[in-house]
Amino acid sequence: MAKVRTKEIRGKGSAGRQGVGGLARRVHLGSVLVRAKQALREVMLSAGTDVLMAMLEEDRAALCGPKHKQWEERENYRHGYDTGPLVLGGRKVVVRKPRVRSIGGGEEIELPTWRQYCDEDPLTERAIEQMLVGVTTREYERSLEPLPEGLESQGTSRSSVSRRFVARTSAQVDAFLARSLEDVDYPVVMLDGTGFGDHLMLVAMGIDNKGEKHVLGVREGTTESEGVCRSLLQDLIERGLEVERARLFVIDGGKGIRKAIREVFGAWALVQRCQEHKRRNVVDHLPKGKRARVSKALRDAWKSESETTARRLLRQLARDLEPAHPGAAASLREGLDETLTVLSLGVKGLLARTLVSTNPIENLQGLLKKVVRNVKRWRGGSMALRWAVTGLMEAEKRFRRIKGYREMPQLLAALSSKIEERKAA
C-alpha cells in the first residue's frame, strides 16, 4: 500500500511541476511576444528612417555630385545637417535632415524627397478621422501608438489638432456648398432640420432615379423658418436643380418649409407630409387610454388601396374625435390631403412606405448628432456649419439606396403624368 501511495504522490508531484512549468513557459512566451512585437515596430520605424535617410542622401548626391569627388557642373554644395518634422502615424516626428545650398547665392535647396514626406495632408486627415469617430482633441495624442525612444513628437496638442480641423473643414464647406446639381435628376427631395446648440441646420437630401441618396445642401439658421428654407431652395436652383419638373417633396409638416416650397416651385411641387409626424401630432391631443386606438385607425386609413377611401376614413375619424377632443380633430384635418400625396400617385409597396415619412433624412440627422456628440460649446454659426458639412460628408460615405428602389419606375411614371398635365393646362 505504501508503494502505491508513493507512486500516486510522485505522479501528483510530477503533474504539479508540469503545470507550474507550463504556466511559467506560457508567461515567459507571452512576455517574449510582447517584447518581440515592440521590437518589430521599432525595427520597422528604424528601417523606415534609414531608408528615408538613404533617399535624402541620394537627392543630395544628385544636387551636389558624388561625395569627395570633383564635379565640374556642381551648382550646389553640402551644408551639414539640420532637424525637421515629418508626418508619421498621426503626428510629426523630428528627424535628421541633410542640407544643401547653392554655390552662387547660398540659398537653401529643398530636397525632393523631403518635400514629398513633409506634407501635412495625411496628418490632417488622421486628425479629422479621429474626431469623427469620437476622439476629442484632448485625447488625440493618447489615441496614437507610442513612439520608440529617441523620436520627438509634435502636432498632437489640443490646439494643434483643433487648428488643423478648422482649416481643413473651412475649405470643405466652400467646396461642398458649391457642388453642381445639373448632371443628376432628383425626383424626390426631403427637407428636415436638426439643432446644433442654438443653431439649426436645415438639410436637403435628394433621391435620384435609381434610389440613391445625395446631400443637396444645408443652411444655417435658428428655426425652420420660411426665409431659411427659401434661401436653401434658391441655392439648389442656382446650382442646377430644375424647377419645371414635377417633384415630390417630403417634409415633417413645418409651415415655413411648406410655404417656401410653394413659393419657389409653385405648382410643380408635390408635397408629402410625414405620416408619422402627423400621427404624433394628433395623439398628443388625446389621453393615453385612447392613443393606441386612434394610432391604429390612422395607420389603417393610410394603408387603404385608394386615396378616396383613405380620405373618407380620415375625415370620419376626425368627426368621431370632434365632440370630445376638438384639438385632435383639428390637427388631423390640417394638411390631411398632403398625407395622401404618395397614395394619390399610385405608388405601392416598399417604396410607398419609404416616401410617406421623413425617416430616410432623419437617419441622416442621427448620424450628424453622432458626429458632433463631443462638442460642448458652439462658437457661432460658422462653427456649426463646418461641423454639419463634415458630418454630412461622412454620412454620404455610408449611404445606401432607399428601401423600395426597384419600384422607382412607378414614381417616375406618375411624375411624368403630372408633367403632361401641367403642360396641357
ZIWOMO-V345573 format. One record per residue. RES is the residue in three letters. PSI is psi as a letter, one per 20 degrees, with the letter a starting at -180 (none if undefined). Layout:
BEGIN
res:psi
RES:PSI
RES:PSI
END
This chain:
BEGIN
res:psi
MET:h
ALA:h
LYS:g
VAL:g
ARG:g
THR:g
LYS:h
GLU:g
ILE:g
ARG:g
GLY:g
LYS:h
GLY:g
SER:g
ALA:h
GLY:g
ARG:h
GLN:h
GLY:g
VAL:g
GLY:g
GLY:g
LEU:g
ALA:g
ARG:h
ARG:g
VAL:g
HIS:g
LEU:g
GLY:g
SER:h
VAL:g
LEU:g
VAL:g
ARG:h
ALA:h
LYS:g
GLN:h
ALA:g
LEU:g
ARG:g
GLU:h
VAL:g
MET:g
LEU:g
SER:g
ALA:h
GLY:g
THR:g
ASP:g
VAL:g
LEU:g
MET:h
ALA:g
MET:h
LEU:h
GLU:h
GLU:g
ASP:g
ARG:h
ALA:h
ALA:h
LEU:h
CYS:i
GLY:r
PRO:q
LYS:p
HIS:k
LYS:q
GLN:q
TRP:o
GLU:h
GLU:j
ARG:p
GLU:i
ASN:r
TYR:q
ARG:q
HIS:l
GLY:b
TYR:q
ASP:a
THR:q
GLY:r
PRO:q
LEU:q
VAL:p
LEU:o
GLY:l
GLY:j
ARG:r
LYS:p
VAL:q
VAL:p
VAL:r
ARG:p
LYS:o
PRO:q
ARG:q
VAL:p
ARG:q
SER:q
ILE:g
GLY:f
GLY:i
GLY:k
GLU:q
GLU:p
ILE:p
GLU:p
LEU:p
PRO:g
THR:h
TRP:g
ARG:h
GLN:g
TYR:i
CYS:j
ASP:p
GLU:i
ASP:g
PRO:h
LEU:g
THR:g
GLU:g
ARG:g
ALA:g
ILE:g
GLU:g
GLN:g
MET:h
LEU:h
VAL:j
GLY:j
VAL:p
THR:r
THR:h
ARG:h
GLU:j
TYR:g
GLU:h
ARG:h
SER:i
LEU:q
GLU:q
PRO:q
LEU:q
PRO:r
GLU:q
GLY:i
LEU:p
GLU:p
SER:q
GLN:r
GLY:k
THR:j
SER:r
ARG:g
SER:h
SER:g
VAL:g
SER:g
ARG:g
ARG:h
PHE:g
VAL:g
ALA:g
ARG:g
THR:h
SER:g
ALA:h
GLN:h
VAL:g
ASP:g
ALA:h
PHE:g
LEU:i
ALA:j
ARG:p
SER:q
LEU:j
GLU:h
ASP:i
VAL:q
ASP:p
TYR:n
PRO:i
VAL:p
VAL:p
MET:p
LEU:p
ASP:q
GLY:q
THR:q
GLY:p
PHE:n
GLY:c
ASP:j
HIS:q
LEU:p
MET:o
LEU:o
VAL:p
ALA:p
MET:p
GLY:q
ILE:p
ASP:a
ASN:h
LYS:j
GLY:j
GLU:q
LYS:q
HIS:p
VAL:p
LEU:h
GLY:r
VAL:q
ARG:p
GLU:p
GLY:a
THR:h
THR:r
GLU:l
SER:r
GLU:g
GLY:g
VAL:g
CYS:g
ARG:h
SER:g
LEU:g
LEU:h
GLN:h
ASP:g
LEU:h
ILE:g
GLU:h
ARG:j
GLY:j
LEU:p
GLU:p
VAL:g
GLU:m
ARG:p
ALA:p
ARG:q
LEU:p
PHE:p
VAL:p
ILE:r
ASP:i
GLY:j
GLY:p
LYS:h
GLY:g
ILE:g
ARG:g
LYS:g
ALA:h
ILE:g
ARG:h
GLU:h
VAL:g
PHE:i
GLY:c
ALA:i
TRP:i
ALA:p
LEU:p
VAL:p
GLN:o
ARG:p
CYS:p
GLN:h
GLU:g
HIS:g
LYS:g
ARG:g
ARG:g
ASN:h
VAL:g
VAL:i
ASP:h
HIS:j
LEU:q
PRO:q
LYS:h
GLY:h
LYS:i
ARG:g
ALA:g
ARG:g
VAL:h
SER:g
LYS:g
ALA:h
LEU:g
ARG:h
ASP:h
ALA:g
TRP:i
LYS:j
SER:q
GLU:h
SER:q
GLU:h
THR:g
THR:g
ALA:g
ARG:g
ARG:g
LEU:h
LEU:g
ARG:h
GLN:h
LEU:g
ALA:g
ARG:h
ASP:h
LEU:h
GLU:g
PRO:g
ALA:h
HIS:m
PRO:h
GLY:g
ALA:h
ALA:g
ALA:h
SER:h
LEU:g
ARG:h
GLU:o
GLY:k
LEU:g
ASP:h
GLU:i
THR:i
LEU:j
THR:g
VAL:g
LEU:h
SER:h
LEU:i
GLY:j
VAL:p
LYS:r
GLY:b
LEU:h
LEU:g
ALA:g
ARG:h
THR:g
LEU:i
VAL:j
SER:r
THR:j
ASN:g
PRO:g
ILE:h
GLU:h
ASN:h
LEU:g
GLN:h
GLY:h
LEU:h
LEU:g
LYS:h
LYS:h
VAL:h
VAL:j
ARG:h
ASN:i
VAL:p
LYS:i
ARG:p
TRP:o
ARG:m
GLY:r
GLY:h
SER:g
MET:g
ALA:g
LEU:h
ARG:g
TRP:h
ALA:g
VAL:g
THR:g
GLY:h
LEU:h
MET:h
GLU:h
ALA:h
GLU:h
LYS:h
ARG:j
PHE:p
ARG:r
ARG:q
ILE:q
LYS:p
GLY:j
TYR:h
ARG:i
GLU:j
MET:h
PRO:h
GLN:g
LEU:g
LEU:h
ALA:g
ALA:g
LEU:h
SER:h
SER:h
LYS:h
ILE:g
GLU:h
GLU:h
ARG:g
LYS:h
ALA:h
ALA:none
END
